[in-house]
């Protein structure tokens, strides 16, 4: 059985909210990580990610790179 975790991720930056949410959900689907967007604004995005620890970390790294129209200044995970 694979180890599964749930991690809260808070990103601060400048976001095109709708496209960034879609981008996150698409990457999560590729990585087989379940994501729930908790809140989203043009400056702060908060989500919960559940899956294998390595894949959740990969999603966090992918989010830090983000789509071209969004800039992530910092990420806090808990």
Buried (B, 14 or more C-beta within 10 A) or exposed (E): EEEEEEBEBBBBBEBBBEBBBEBBBEBBEEBEBBBEBEEBEEEEBBBEBBBBEEBBBBBBEBBBEBBEEBBBEEBEEE
